[in-house]
Amino acid sequence: MKFRPSLLLFFFFFFLPPPARAQRTVIHPPELANQEGTWRSSYPFAFAPVSQKSNRWLQVHDRLLKSPGKIRALSFRREGIYHYRVFPSFAVTLELILSTARTTSRTLSPYFASNHGPDRTTEIPKTTIYFKPTMARPALPYPSFDYTLPFSSKPFSLAAGKGLCWEVRVYNNTLTRRDNPVLFDATQGRPKTLYRLFGKASFAPGRTRPMYPDFKIDWSLPPASVWSMWAFLYQGPAGGTAFLLFSGAGDPAGIPLPGGEGYLHLDPARLLLIAGPTPVSYFGQAVFSRPGIPPIPAYPSLYGTKVYAQFLCLPRGGKALYASRAAIIQFPRKWPDPYGPYVGHCFTEGANSPKAWQVRPGEGLVTKFEVQ
């Protein structure tokens, strides 16, 4: 028989294994992929008091996938605002169950079983999982999802546009009250001014505490279509002068200021605004608001936008500049918000309790899904 190369090529391609699906990650709620959530929680994995180490937590994510996929793992990130310490390593004994959700984030049932669909699958049988310590970072949100639950059985298949229900039965963890608290990033669906401090602060003349800022963003004052920002300085130099600088980027290492009394933790090449001067009171306080800080249009495209801010002060008769710690400020969402957050949870003490005592539509852990 005459050799035909085309026939050989046909058999070669016919018997090739099907190409593997590309791995993808889905962060849900989707608007929090690059934003800090407005809530934080030690539940369900890291609550230290013995009375609530055993608990049951269920979460529903509406319309999780835009195309069909197989979920291989769930991951969570630490919260990025309130704690600057190392979160310790710990172990947690748990069981993980997934299903196509029978309910939505807004129609959760207090009975755990009623939220699951008929394809309920135990993806992690009762086992102990070890989490490594995590370091605080000057970022908002925390840049990595370090707390991962890899499935021990086959991936869970979820159709496009369907809700996902995942449930953990937590039996124990190794944390104690002496450990630093471990807190996970979460959302509660309500607007909130979020900022994280970083960098070094100066001690103003005559003060025993370093300078520090506080910020608030509001849209309750007219016009309602703009954000108004208030910035507060504390522990500044009495009778001195304060300036408030905004930049599009921060500098954690800092640039030494003239006089050697502080560091500029903003990128001067991306400076956006210098507000002031404003006098510092005898008690070391200064307040900035409109018109010094101009109103900002409350466009949905700006939700989650981040700016960097820092106070600089000049004491009365002094020649050295003093600085507060810098802040990463995240613009909030307006309320009521038509964009979600499309997640809700149920919770109760006791890993085998059938009914939740806490049902919270709109609240849940920010979750990353590894999808194939």
C-alpha positions as a Python dict, from the first residue, in 0.01 Angstrom:
ca = {
    (1, 'M'): (0, 0, 0),
    (2, 'K'): (127, 344, -89),
    (3, 'F'): (230, 551, 214),
    (4, 'R'): (18, 863, 258),
    (5, 'P'): (157, 1131, 494),
    (6, 'S'): (-186, 1293, 515),
    (7, 'L'): (-332, 971, 658),
    (8, 'L'): (-59, 957, 922),
    (9, 'L'): (-129, 1317, 1023),
    (10, 'F'): (-500, 1237, 1050),
    (11, 'F'): (-439, 954, 1298),
    (12, 'F'): (-185, 1164, 1490),
    (13, 'F'): (-429, 1448, 1554),
    (14, 'F'): (-728, 1218, 1602),
    (15, 'F'): (-567, 1036, 1895),
    (16, 'L'): (-420, 1343, 2062),
    (17, 'P'): (-562, 1401, 2412),
    (18, 'P'): (-798, 1699, 2434),
    (19, 'P'): (-622, 2023, 2527),
    (20, 'A'): (-626, 2110, 2895),
    (21, 'R'): (-848, 2396, 2994),
    (22, 'A'): (-665, 2710, 3089),
    (23, 'Q'): (-657, 2784, 3459),
    (24, 'R'): (-828, 3105, 3566),
    (25, 'T'): (-899, 3278, 3891),
    (26, 'V'): (-1226, 3440, 3989),
    (27, 'I'): (-1242, 3679, 4284),
    (28, 'H'): (-1587, 3732, 4429),
    (29, 'P'): (-1747, 3975, 4488),
    (30, 'P'): (-1588, 4087, 4158),
    (31, 'E'): (-1566, 4456, 4248),
    (32, 'L'): (-1332, 4364, 4534),
    (33, 'A'): (-1065, 4206, 4315),
    (34, 'N'): (-855, 4521, 4359),
    (35, 'Q'): (-1040, 4683, 4650),
    (36, 'E'): (-1037, 4631, 5023),
    (37, 'G'): (-1360, 4497, 5166),
    (38, 'T'): (-1557, 4700, 5421),
    (39, 'W'): (-1553, 4429, 5688),
    (40, 'R'): (-1311, 4185, 5852),
    (41, 'S'): (-1364, 3856, 6031),
    (42, 'S'): (-1174, 3588, 6224),
    (43, 'Y'): (-1455, 3347, 6142),
    (44, 'P'): (-1477, 3075, 6041),
    (45, 'F'): (-1116, 2952, 6051),
    (46, 'A'): (-931, 3155, 6312),
    (47, 'F'): (-1148, 3243, 6611),
    (48, 'A'): (-934, 3188, 6922),
    (49, 'P'): (-1187, 3156, 7212),
    (50, 'V'): (-1258, 2789, 7279),
    (51, 'S'): (-1636, 2837, 7283),
    (52, 'Q'): (-1648, 2922, 6912),
    (53, 'K'): (-1359, 2728, 6763),
    (54, 'S'): (-1615, 2473, 6649),
    (55, 'N'): (-1850, 2648, 6409),
    (56, 'R'): (-2039, 2615, 6084),
    (57, 'W'): (-2018, 2877, 5810),
    (58, 'L'): (-2199, 2881, 5475),
    (59, 'Q'): (-2156, 3135, 5199),
    (60, 'V'): (-2351, 3190, 4874),
    (61, 'H'): (-2203, 3370, 4572),
    (62, 'D'): (-2456, 3479, 4309),
    (63, 'R'): (-2379, 3425, 3938),
    (64, 'L'): (-2020, 3326, 4009),
    (65, 'L'): (-1896, 3220, 3663),
    (66, 'K'): (-1959, 3379, 3324),
    (67, 'S'): (-1873, 3050, 3151),
    (68, 'P'): (-1886, 2690, 3278),
    (69, 'G'): (-1592, 2582, 3488),
    (70, 'K'): (-1450, 2336, 3737),
    (71, 'I'): (-1353, 2482, 4073),
    (72, 'R'): (-1036, 2335, 4222),
    (73, 'A'): (-964, 2549, 4529),
    (74, 'L'): (-1084, 2837, 4747),
    (75, 'S'): (-850, 3103, 4888),
    (76, 'F'): (-881, 3398, 5123),
    (77, 'R'): (-668, 3704, 5198),
    (78, 'R'): (-589, 3880, 5524),
    (79, 'E'): (-748, 4217, 5588),
    (80, 'G'): (-529, 4508, 5488),
    (81, 'I'): (-610, 4794, 5724),
    (82, 'Y'): (-617, 4744, 6097),
    (83, 'H'): (-330, 4514, 6181),
    (84, 'Y'): (37, 4576, 6114),
    (85, 'R'): (173, 4265, 6281),
    (86, 'V'): (257, 3918, 6161),
    (87, 'F'): (-43, 3687, 6159),
    (88, 'P'): (82, 3359, 6313),
    (89, 'S'): (85, 3019, 6151),
    (90, 'F'): (-194, 2792, 6263),
    (91, 'A'): (-376, 2471, 6180),
    (92, 'V'): (-749, 2422, 6139),
    (93, 'T'): (-950, 2099, 6126),
    (94, 'L'): (-1239, 2132, 5885),
    (95, 'E'): (-1467, 1982, 5623),
    (96, 'L'): (-1558, 2165, 5299),
    (97, 'I'): (-1881, 2111, 5103),
    (98, 'L'): (-1984, 2270, 4771),
    (99, 'S'): (-2303, 2274, 4567),
    (100, 'T'): (-2493, 2475, 4312),
    (101, 'A'): (-2682, 2714, 4539),
    (102, 'R'): (-3053, 2657, 4588),
    (103, 'T'): (-3088, 3007, 4737),
    (104, 'T'): (-2933, 3346, 4659),
    (105, 'S'): (-2729, 3581, 4876),
    (106, 'R'): (-3054, 3769, 4951),
    (107, 'T'): (-3278, 3468, 5019),
    (108, 'L'): (-3057, 3260, 5249),
    (109, 'S'): (-3227, 3002, 5469),
    (110, 'P'): (-3117, 2969, 5833),
    (111, 'Y'): (-3120, 2592, 5780),
    (112, 'F'): (-2785, 2506, 5626),
    (113, 'A'): (-2910, 2210, 5423),
    (114, 'S'): (-3180, 2421, 5256),
    (115, 'N'): (-2921, 2640, 5082),
    (116, 'H'): (-2755, 2348, 4904),
    (117, 'G'): (-2852, 2212, 4565),
    (118, 'P'): (-2884, 1841, 4475),
    (119, 'D'): (-2521, 1824, 4353),
    (120, 'R'): (-2387, 1879, 4704),
    (121, 'T'): (-2031, 1741, 4717),
    (122, 'T'): (-1778, 1702, 4997),
    (123, 'E'): (-1460, 1840, 4840),
    (124, 'I'): (-1246, 1821, 5155),
    (125, 'P'): (-1337, 1544, 5401),
    (126, 'K'): (-1260, 1618, 5765),
    (127, 'T'): (-889, 1697, 5772),
    (128, 'T'): (-635, 1936, 5921),
    (129, 'I'): (-494, 2215, 5704),
    (130, 'Y'): (-188, 2422, 5795),
    (131, 'F'): (-158, 2792, 5717),
    (132, 'K'): (175, 2976, 5712),
    (133, 'P'): (229, 3313, 5885),
    (134, 'T'): (158, 3625, 5681),
    (135, 'M'): (336, 3960, 5700),
    (136, 'A'): (171, 4301, 5700),
    (137, 'R'): (230, 4498, 5379),
    (138, 'P'): (172, 4865, 5288),
    (139, 'A'): (-93, 4779, 5030),
    (140, 'L'): (-469, 4805, 5001),
    (141, 'P'): (-605, 4544, 4954),
    (142, 'Y'): (-357, 4282, 5072),
    (143, 'P'): (-189, 4166, 4750),
    (144, 'S'): (-215, 3788, 4785),
    (145, 'F'): (-464, 3520, 4888),
    (146, 'D'): (-247, 3311, 5123),
    (147, 'Y'): (-511, 3100, 5299),
    (148, 'T'): (-596, 2824, 5052),
    (149, 'L'): (-830, 2524, 5072),
    (150, 'P'): (-719, 2287, 4791),
    (151, 'F'): (-975, 2021, 4704),
    (152, 'S'): (-877, 1664, 4784),
    (153, 'S'): (-1124, 1510, 4538),
    (154, 'K'): (-1223, 1595, 4182),
    (155, 'P'): (-1306, 1958, 4094),
    (156, 'F'): (-1658, 2087, 4139),
    (157, 'S'): (-1842, 2168, 3813),
    (158, 'L'): (-2049, 2486, 3806),
    (159, 'A'): (-2263, 2608, 3517),
    (160, 'A'): (-2241, 2963, 3386),
    (161, 'G'): (-2460, 3215, 3568),
    (162, 'K'): (-2538, 2985, 3861),
    (163, 'G'): (-2483, 3062, 4226),
    (164, 'L'): (-2228, 2869, 4429),
    (165, 'C'): (-2282, 2754, 4785),
    (166, 'W'): (-1978, 2658, 4991),
    (167, 'E'): (-1986, 2546, 5351),
    (168, 'V'): (-1714, 2476, 5605),
    (169, 'R'): (-1762, 2278, 5921),
    (170, 'V'): (-1477, 2387, 6145),
    (171, 'Y'): (-1398, 2150, 6430),
    (172, 'N'): (-1094, 2315, 6588),
    (173, 'N'): (-792, 2540, 6536),
    (174, 'T'): (-459, 2580, 6714),
    (175, 'L'): (-480, 2954, 6789),
    (176, 'T'): (-490, 3087, 7145),
    (177, 'R'): (-586, 3422, 7294),
    (178, 'R'): (-214, 3503, 7329),
    (179, 'D'): (-167, 3494, 6952),
    (180, 'N'): (-207, 3799, 6732),
    (181, 'P'): (-560, 3786, 6586),
    (182, 'V'): (-593, 3648, 6234),
    (183, 'L'): (-848, 3850, 6035),
    (184, 'F'): (-974, 3788, 5682),
    (185, 'D'): (-1087, 4049, 5432),
    (186, 'A'): (-1464, 4058, 5397),
    (187, 'T'): (-1747, 4278, 5275),
    (188, 'Q'): (-2065, 4397, 5438),
    (189, 'G'): (-2206, 4584, 5140),
    (190, 'R'): (-2212, 4920, 5317),
    (191, 'P'): (-2008, 5227, 5225),
    (192, 'K'): (-1715, 5306, 5447),
    (193, 'T'): (-1409, 5529, 5438),
    (194, 'L'): (-1113, 5294, 5425),
    (195, 'Y'): (-754, 5394, 5474),
    (196, 'R'): (-435, 5226, 5586),
    (197, 'L'): (-147, 5406, 5755),
    (198, 'F'): (213, 5335, 5666),
    (199, 'G'): (558, 5490, 5701),
    (200, 'K'): (727, 5675, 5986),
    (201, 'A'): (585, 5965, 6187),
    (202, 'S'): (759, 6260, 6351),
    (203, 'F'): (731, 6369, 6714),
    (204, 'A'): (641, 6736, 6701),
    (205, 'P'): (811, 6966, 6955),
    (206, 'G'): (657, 6922, 7299),
    (207, 'R'): (460, 6608, 7208),
    (208, 'T'): (500, 6263, 7361),
    (209, 'R'): (310, 6088, 7081),
    (210, 'P'): (383, 6093, 6707),
    (211, 'M'): (172, 6290, 6460),
    (212, 'Y'): (-111, 6092, 6304),
    (213, 'P'): (-398, 6156, 6059),
    (214, 'D'): (-761, 6058, 6029),
    (215, 'F'): (-984, 6076, 5720),
    (216, 'K'): (-1354, 6070, 5642),
    (217, 'I'): (-1528, 6074, 5303),
    (218, 'D'): (-1898, 6158, 5284),
    (219, 'W'): (-2162, 6240, 5022),
    (220, 'S'): (-2442, 6341, 5261),
    (221, 'L'): (-2375, 6711, 5206),
    (222, 'P'): (-2503, 6876, 4888),
    (223, 'P'): (-2445, 6821, 4608),
    (224, 'A'): (-2508, 6449, 4655),
    (225, 'S'): (-2321, 6366, 4334),
    (226, 'V'): (-1981, 6443, 4487),
    (227, 'W'): (-1764, 6310, 4767),
    (228, 'S'): (-1651, 6551, 5037),
    (229, 'M'): (-1337, 6467, 5232),
    (230, 'W'): (-1240, 6571, 5583),
    (231, 'A'): (-883, 6524, 5701),
    (232, 'F'): (-778, 6559, 6064),
    (233, 'L'): (-429, 6599, 6208),
    (234, 'Y'): (-348, 6512, 6569),
    (235, 'Q'): (-34, 6567, 6780),
    (236, 'G'): (94, 6844, 6554),
    (237, 'P'): (319, 7132, 6668),
    (238, 'A'): (119, 7385, 6875),
    (239, 'G'): (83, 7712, 6687),
    (240, 'G'): (247, 7569, 6378),
    (241, 'T'): (131, 7543, 6020),
    (242, 'A'): (0, 7228, 5850),
    (243, 'F'): (-9, 7124, 5486),
    (244, 'L'): (-184, 6819, 5342),
    (245, 'L'): (-31, 6654, 5036),
    (246, 'F'): (-201, 6409, 4799),
    (247, 'S'): (-21, 6187, 4548),
    (248, 'G'): (-103, 5908, 4306),
    (249, 'A'): (161, 5681, 4459),
    (250, 'G'): (334, 5617, 4790),
    (251, 'D'): (693, 5558, 4895),
    (252, 'P'): (718, 5319, 5194),
    (253, 'A'): (1093, 5382, 5234),
    (254, 'G'): (1046, 5758, 5244),
    (255, 'I'): (1249, 6064, 5145),
    (256, 'P'): (1421, 6254, 5431),
    (257, 'L'): (1269, 6599, 5488),
    (258, 'P'): (1471, 6919, 5540),
    (259, 'G'): (1583, 6942, 5900),
    (260, 'G'): (1597, 6565, 5948),
    (261, 'E'): (1275, 6538, 6151),
    (262, 'G'): (1066, 6321, 5920),
    (263, 'Y'): (1014, 6142, 5590),
    (264, 'L'): (799, 6214, 5289),
    (265, 'H'): (620, 5888, 5206),
    (266, 'L'): (457, 6015, 4886),
    (267, 'D'): (589, 6004, 4531),
    (268, 'P'): (663, 6372, 4451),
    (269, 'A'): (655, 6299, 4076),
    (270, 'R'): (286, 6206, 4104),
    (271, 'L'): (177, 6486, 4335),
    (272, 'L'): (-193, 6570, 4290),
    (273, 'L'): (-269, 6846, 4541),
    (274, 'I'): (-117, 7052, 4822),
    (275, 'A'): (-387, 7178, 5060),
    (276, 'G'): (-315, 7450, 5314),
    (277, 'P'): (-162, 7623, 5492),
    (278, 'T'): (-388, 7565, 5793),
    (279, 'P'): (-302, 7665, 6151),
    (280, 'V'): (-238, 7395, 6411),
    (281, 'S'): (-420, 7450, 6741),
    (282, 'Y'): (-264, 7457, 7085),
    (283, 'F'): (-381, 7095, 7125),
    (284, 'G'): (-199, 6991, 6807),
    (285, 'Q'): (-505, 6957, 6584),
    (286, 'A'): (-575, 7079, 6232),
    (287, 'V'): (-878, 7017, 6010),
    (288, 'F'): (-896, 7022, 5630),
    (289, 'S'): (-1220, 7012, 5429),
    (290, 'R'): (-1385, 7203, 5146),
    (291, 'P'): (-1275, 7427, 4980),
    (292, 'G'): (-915, 7334, 5066),
    (293, 'I'): (-987, 6977, 4959),
    (294, 'P'): (-1204, 7016, 4649),
    (295, 'P'): (-1511, 6791, 4611),
    (296, 'I'): (-1464, 6478, 4401),
    (297, 'P'): (-1725, 6353, 4150),
    (298, 'A'): (-1886, 6035, 4289),
    (299, 'Y'): (-1865, 5844, 3962),
    (300, 'P'): (-1900, 5463, 3976),
    (301, 'S'): (-1578, 5443, 3773),
    (302, 'L'): (-1397, 5596, 4072),
    (303, 'Y'): (-1528, 5345, 4328),
    (304, 'G'): (-1226, 5186, 4491),
    (305, 'T'): (-980, 5442, 4352),
    (306, 'K'): (-684, 5494, 4584),
    (307, 'V'): (-489, 5809, 4665),
    (308, 'Y'): (-201, 5864, 4905),
    (309, 'A'): (-200, 6146, 5161),
    (310, 'Q'): (34, 6283, 5428),
    (311, 'F'): (49, 6585, 5661),
    (312, 'L'): (361, 6804, 5675),
    (313, 'C'): (398, 7064, 5950),
    (314, 'L'): (624, 7359, 6018),
    (315, 'P'): (650, 7461, 6386),
    (316, 'R'): (615, 7825, 6478),
    (317, 'G'): (957, 7982, 6430),
    (318, 'G'): (1104, 7648, 6324),
    (319, 'K'): (1294, 7551, 6014),
    (320, 'A'): (1249, 7171, 6012),
    (321, 'L'): (951, 6995, 5856),
    (322, 'Y'): (763, 6733, 6060),
    (323, 'A'): (551, 6459, 5906),
    (324, 'S'): (262, 6235, 6004),
    (325, 'R'): (237, 5878, 5887),
    (326, 'A'): (110, 5850, 5532),
    (327, 'A'): (-221, 5691, 5434),
    (328, 'I'): (-359, 5492, 5143),
    (329, 'I'): (-719, 5610, 5107),
    (330, 'Q'): (-978, 5408, 4914),
    (331, 'F'): (-1283, 5594, 4782),
    (332, 'P'): (-1605, 5428, 4902),
    (333, 'R'): (-1914, 5328, 4710),
    (334, 'K'): (-2226, 5536, 4731),
    (335, 'W'): (-2522, 5397, 4924),
    (336, 'P'): (-2757, 5253, 4820),
    (337, 'D'): (-2530, 5080, 4571),
    (338, 'P'): (-2682, 4898, 4271),
    (339, 'Y'): (-2368, 4693, 4211),
    (340, 'G'): (-2386, 4409, 4457),
    (341, 'P'): (-2205, 4273, 4657),
    (342, 'Y'): (-2383, 3947, 4556),
    (343, 'V'): (-2265, 3746, 4855),
    (344, 'G'): (-2419, 3639, 5185),
    (345, 'H'): (-2342, 3402, 5471),
    (346, 'C'): (-2492, 3195, 5753),
    (347, 'F'): (-2309, 3116, 6077),
    (348, 'T'): (-2357, 2927, 6400),
    (349, 'E'): (-2151, 2779, 6680),
    (350, 'G'): (-2096, 2405, 6664),
    (351, 'A'): (-1977, 2228, 6349),
    (352, 'N'): (-2285, 2004, 6336),
    (353, 'S'): (-2556, 2254, 6430),
    (354, 'P'): (-2833, 2233, 6166),
    (355, 'K'): (-2957, 2592, 6199),
    (356, 'A'): (-2773, 2925, 6183),
    (357, 'W'): (-2823, 3190, 6447),
    (358, 'Q'): (-2671, 3452, 6217),
    (359, 'V'): (-2797, 3507, 5859),
    (360, 'R'): (-2636, 3804, 5684),
    (361, 'P'): (-2732, 3890, 5325),
    (362, 'G'): (-2468, 4114, 5171),
    (363, 'E'): (-2188, 4000, 5404),
    (364, 'G'): (-1917, 3745, 5343),
    (365, 'L'): (-1548, 3669, 5301),
    (366, 'V'): (-1377, 3793, 4986),
    (367, 'T'): (-1302, 3463, 4810),
    (368, 'K'): (-1074, 3361, 4526),
    (369, 'F'): (-1173, 3056, 4321),
    (370, 'E'): (-924, 2853, 4117),
    (371, 'V'): (-1121, 2749, 3808),
    (372, 'Q'): (-1038, 2515, 3522),
}
